Amino acid sequence: MSATDNIAVVRRMYESKAAPDVLAEVIDPDILWDITPGFPGGGVYHGFESVGRDFFGPLFEQVDALYPVGEKYYADDADHVFALGHYHCVTKKGQTADIRFIHIWTVRDGKLAELRQAADSLVLDRALNA
């Protein structure tokens, strides 16, 4: 796929606010999901089932909403898409926060096959523990 096509896959996921039906279409079932240490649930997850159960499951016990908002996209010729943006978060306590991130995606055969994330975990920690 072209760099433009790869960006379109990433952009579609963000624009859907990570809607489950869109995630099911664009995420590779064997995805490697690497979340920066210090972020809630930070670590490496293998497979979309594990991402949902082991990463998002515990996280959504603390938040009512958390979705990515893409702001800028760049791609290279090696099927990587670099996305700058922020997560919009509403905690169970009613706190809101916008947490900056950079995502580095690997796209294979039109699917998101790998994510490496870095985010401002301090902002999220403050919102969760306010």
N, C-alpha and C positions, 0 to 999 in steps of 0.2 A: 504494500500500500504506500501511497505517497505521504509526505509529511502533512499535507493538507487533510488527507483522509484520516490520518492518525489523530490530528488535532480535533477533527469533527467528532470522533468517538469520545474523546475526553470531554469535550465541550457538551456533548449530549448528556453525559452522566451528570455533570455539574448543573446544567440548565434544568434537569428533572428534579433537582434537590435530592439526588440519590434515591429516587423512587424505586421501590423493590422490583417492579416489572422491568424497568430500564436496566437496573443492575443485573438482573437475570439474563438480559440480552447482551450486555457489553462486557461483563466480567468473565474471564476464563475460569472454569471450575477449579483449575489447579493453580490459581493465582498465588504469588508470593507477596505477602503484605507486611512491610517492614515499617513499624511505627517508632519514632524517636523515643529513646529512654527519657523518662520524666513526664511524658504525656500519659494520661490514664490508660492503662492497658498497653503501655509501650512494650514492644518486643516484635518478634517475627512470627507470623502465622502462615501456615501452608494450607491452601485450599479455601474456596469461598465458604464452605460449610463452617470451617473453623473460624474464619473471619466473623461471620454472623454470630456464632454461638459464643466464642471466647473473647472476641474484641468488642463487638457492638453490644452483645447481651449485657455484660456488666456496665458498660458505658451508659446505656439507655436506662439503667436503674437510677442514674444520677441526673439525667437530663430529659426534658420534654421534647426538645428539638435540638438537633445538631446536623447541619448540612453545609457542604462546601459551596463557596461562591467563587468561581473562576474570574480572574481579572485580566491576566495576560498569559499568552500561550506562545511557546517556542518549540520547534521540533528540529531534530537532526536527521541525518541520513541513515541512522542505525536504529530506527523505529522507537526513538525516545521522544516523549513529549514532556516539556517542562512547564508546569502550571504554577503561576503565582496567584494567590488569592487569600481568602479567609474563610474560616468556619463561622457560621452564625449559630450561636448557642443560646438556649433558654433552659436554665436549670430547673429542677423540681422545686427549688425555693423561690423561683420567679426572677432570679438574676439573669441579665442578658450580657453577652459578651461577643465580641468579634475577635477571633484568634487568627493571626496571620500564619500562612503556611507556604511552603514550597513543596510541590509534589513532582516527583520524577517517575513517569509512567513508561513501561515498556509495552508496546502494542505488537501482538502477533496474530496474524490472520484476522484482523478486525476486532480483536478482543483485548481487553486490558489484562495483561499477563503478569505484571509486576508493578508494585508501588513501593517507592521509598519516600518517606514523609519526614519533614522537619517542620515543627510548629512551635509557636510561642506558648509553651506549656504553662508558664507562670500566670499568664492572663486567664487561662482556663482554670487553673488551681484556685486562683483568687475568687473566681465566680462560683466555683463549686463549694468553696469553704467560707463564703461570706456570711 
